[in-house]
């Protein structure tokens, strides 16, 4: 696949450039809002073309775009990329509003382009193994899930993410990832309640940097399942975790929300405690492999546009609840 990178971002620099090249794919251009940043990024990562004009990338022969700009720019850039004939892998959250994301999904479908969201966790080997344990009935019927996704935000990332407006805030950043995992595991989210605060002394912008969210899911038999997430930019030392309680046992996934191919699973049942260490590949490589296959008509991306929308729906409901102080019901 010949890629254009839209967004001279940290995630592109630290993860996706490597993962794209590890597949043998090519990066033909980088697009930035600033020519200086585009040139810097291109020089650092050995990319031929640096531009501020997306239409340039058509001339560069790109087939797919990876959009990893700040969240409020995704909608316009994905729209332009699809209009330019490109398949798109978009960072999460796909957009800031549901109607915008729905419009992009429809636009991609009309133009027969693949649109996927780079939630790297659901497709990972670790989460696939956890789902296999659940589907295999190892812990019986699932009753509840807890996600700990509280880490310390890197110093150079303390920019737009900390703003309450225009795509910042902990919920759009982390709860979206949590929802991408929980939605696939638990079924249909039906109501959401949340609180969020700003705690960090270094958080000058005052946007929310920590949140706790409670979600009620319904499984295929319409049985209720409770899920709870703790998302924060402020916690210095805590491994991320996904804990699933069932009628016959518990699955504890340690380092569950990492960008690295690491993490272990503990299964606790009446038979005792069993530790699993599934072999793991780079989660971003898995996303790219499925995306590339989907562009040739072979299968689906690891997280489709519609699954990205479902994750966003939970996150936006959490934001609404945190702002209004009310429980938000989701249409089924
Ligand atoms: P960055 O802040 O590193 O980059 C976002 C944008 O900020 C860039 O596209 C760039 O704009 C601009 N920018 C970068 N450096 C500077 C600078 N020094 N001065 C001014 N502007 C700058 O964001 P992230 O890489 O952390 O996140 C990008 C996207 O990826 C977000 O949507 C985020 O939610 C998502 N993300 C996803 C992860 C995942 O695991 N799936 C993990 C981390 C982030 P321009 O392009 O105009 O140059």
Boltz pocket constraint, residues with backbone or C-beta under 6 A from the ligand:
constraints:
  - pocket:
      binder: B
      contacts: [[A, 6], [A, 7], [A, 8], [A, 9], [A, 10], [A, 11], [A, 12], [A, 31], [A, 32], [A, 33], [A, 34], [A, 37], [A, 38], [A, 67], [A, 68], [A, 69], [A, 70], [A, 71], [A, 91], [A, 92], [A, 93], [A, 118], [A, 119], [A, 120], [A, 156], [A, 157], [A, 159], [A, 172], [A, 173], [A, 259]]
      max_distance: 6.0
